[in-house]
């Protein structure tokens, strides 16, 4: 499974989201390749991903992609990430 974690610049918050998503997926026993990306890179990466994780502000900018775009309100909230990812992968 390929997942793209997206923020505006692709440096700070997307890496944080990537790390927290990895923790959640490990807890769920799901193997996935998670890429941290800025919005520009994410548009291309989302073409071959199953899931895109991003903020509400950036979700519309991802565009029309085959991946499921999941809005994460709080990138620090492992419970929110767990709930949304487990619903998406089950």
Buried (B, 14 or more C-beta within 10 A) or exposed (E): EBBBBBBBEBEEBBBBBBBBBBEBBEEBEBEBEBBBBBBEBBBEBBEEBBBBBBBEEBBEBBEEBEBBBBBBEEBEEBEBBBEBBBEBBE
